[in-house]
Amino acid sequence: MLNEELVAAAEQLLAICVRKNLTVATAESCTAGLVAGTLADVPGISAMLERGFITYSNQAKQDMLGVPAETLKAHGAVSRETAIAMAKGALAHAPVDLAVSVTGIAGPTGDEGGKAVGLVHFAAASRNGQLVHREMHYGNPGRTEIRKRSVLQALVMLHDLAENEPARD
């Protein structure tokens, strides 16, 4: 799964977080820990990576991140609302400055609600109140490619959030 582009993105994020003394948590569904795993392949990452939540099931999203059952019922696991709730839940359940969430459909088939393969929702949030959501439509290039692109997008979002976050003492 790892490639030079992903490792470079992880290294750039690490450099910013170390410089600003920021810590990170991930909340992952369709990537099943690959964002945290990609970060863990970079030497020195323990300076910023605090924890990762793998919440593949709806029950895990509720139990580990506090995603409301009503949100999942009304909008589905793959939605803007769920991605935001996951990122906010990671902040609420981890002593970190930044969190990113990923929830999507990697295939090979779509979701029962008619959502297409390749739909992925991301949210990145900071303890200082920054919140960003992105909805990506990757098409159906295969599970591995969707997950790889999702990891890169999550790292880019964390990078952008870290850039705009003040340094911590």
N, C-alpha and C positions, 0 to 999 in steps of 0.2 A: 504494500500500500504506500509506503513512504517513497517520496521522490525528492529531487533537489529543490523543487519549487516549494513543497510543503516544509521541508527542513529550513529553508531560507526564511520563510514567513515566520516559523516558530522562533528562529534565532533573532529576527528583528523584534518580535514581540518581547522576548526575554530581555533584550538590551534596553528597551524602553522601560519595562517594568522594574528592572534592577536599578536603572538610573533614577526612577521616581519612587522606588520602594513600594510598588504595588503588587498585590496578590490576586490570584485568579481561581475561580471555580468554573467547571463546565457542567451543563445539564444536557444530557444527550439521549435521544431516542433512536432515530434511524442510523446514526453513526456509531451507536453502541460503544462509546468510549474511545473512538478513534481520534477525536480532538485532543483529549488528555493523553492518549497514547503517543500521538505525534509530538506533543510537547515533551513528554517524558524521554524521547529519544535524543533530546538536546542536552548536552552536558551543562550542569549548573541550573537546571530548571527548577530544582527544589527551592530556589530563592523566590520563586513566584507562584508555582502551582501548588495550591493548598489541597484541593480535592476535586474529584469528578463524580457526578451522579449519573449512573446509567439507568434510565427510566424508560425502558422499552414498552412496558405495558401501561395502560391507563391507571391501574391500581398503584404501580410504582410512582407514577407522576403525583398521585394524590398522597401516598404515604411518605415519600421522601422529600417532596418539594411543596406540598400543600396546595397543589393545583385543585381548585374546586371541582367537585363532580358535576356541578351545574355548567361550568365552562366546557368540560369535555362533552357533556350531553348536548349542549346547545350549538357548539361550534366544531366539535370533533378534536381528535388528538393532533391533527395536522391543520393548524389554524394560527392566525395572528394572535388571537386571544390566548391560546395554549402556550405558544412560544414565549409570550410576554410573561405569563404566569410562571412558567418554568424558570426564566431568568430571574424574576423577582424572588421566586422560591429558593433558588440557589443562594442568592444574597441573604435571605432570611435564615438559611440553615448552615451557613458557612461564614467564618470570620474573614471575609475577603473584601477587596475593594471593587473588583470587577467580576461579572459573570456573563457567560454566553450560553444560549440554548439552541438546540437543533431538533426539529421534529419534521419528518417528511415521509414520503413514499418512495422507497428505493426500488420497488418492483420485485418480481417481474410483472405483477398485476397491480391494478389500481385498488383504491380503497372502496369499501362498500358504499360510501356516500357519493360516488361518482367522481372523486378527486383523481386526477391523473398521476401516473407514474412520473417521477421527476419533480413533483411539487414539493418544495421544502421551505419551511418557515424558520427564520432565525430571529433571535432577540439578543441584544447585548445591553447590560445595565450596569450602572455604577452606584456605589453607596452614596455618592454625591448627587444623585438624581438624574444622571444622563440615561436615556433609554432610546434605543434604535431598533427598529424592526425592518426586516427585509423578507420579501417573498421572491423565491427563485423558481423558475420553470426550466428544468434541465432537459426535458424530453425524456427519451428512453434509451440512453447510450449503454445501459446495463447497470446493475447494482454497484459494482465496484467503482465505476466512473462517477455515478451520482454521489456516492459516499466520499470519494476523493474531492470532488468539487465542493461538497458541503464542508469538509474539513477546512479547505482553503478559505472559503467564505467566512467561516467562524473565526479563523485566525485573523483575517483582514478586519473584521468587525471589532475584535478585541484590540487590535493594533490601533485602529482609528479612535476607539474609546480611550485607550491609554494615552494617546497623543494629546487628547483634550482634557485629560484629568490632571489636577494639580499634584505635585510631588507630596508624598507623605513623609513626615519626620520619623 
